[in-house]
């Protein structure tokens, strides 16, 4: 009778150790899966908060329209085009590349004329977009961070924003 009891206890402790190891290994994986994979396409109403910069000052809340254009025929795309509405109504376009599940990043630089000096400068924008929620395989809620920087005589833009966008 003691041997049977010892064998069962051995099996139970082996099963318990296996389950504990599974939880230890699966725990970080479950926590890492914050973003969801879905097709990123269509117009979203973005609510931005200025984090750094002078004009507008940090803490300022803005609303913009962000439009995403999928660059593949169906499903989750490796690249999307972001059409971003600026404060003056201009539309800036950037290509974002899928980095991992539900995460897109992009950077774009272009020449500008700096105000005041009319000298040539460079404007660089960076974007990180995360798909937070989806319905039927299509993104419905996003969150992101963007930064904008100008370099050159008379170019003093250095701004960071965070934002949330919904369909």
Secondary structure, DSSP 4 states (H G I P E B T S, - for coil): -HHHHHHHHHHHHHHHHHHHHHHHHHHHHHHH--S---B--EEEEEEEEEEE-TTTTTT-EEEEEEEEEESSSSSS-SEEEEEEE-TTS-EEEEEEEEEETTEEEEEEEEEEEPTTT--EEEEEEEEEEEEEEEETTEEEEEEEEEEEEEESTT---EEEEEEEEE-
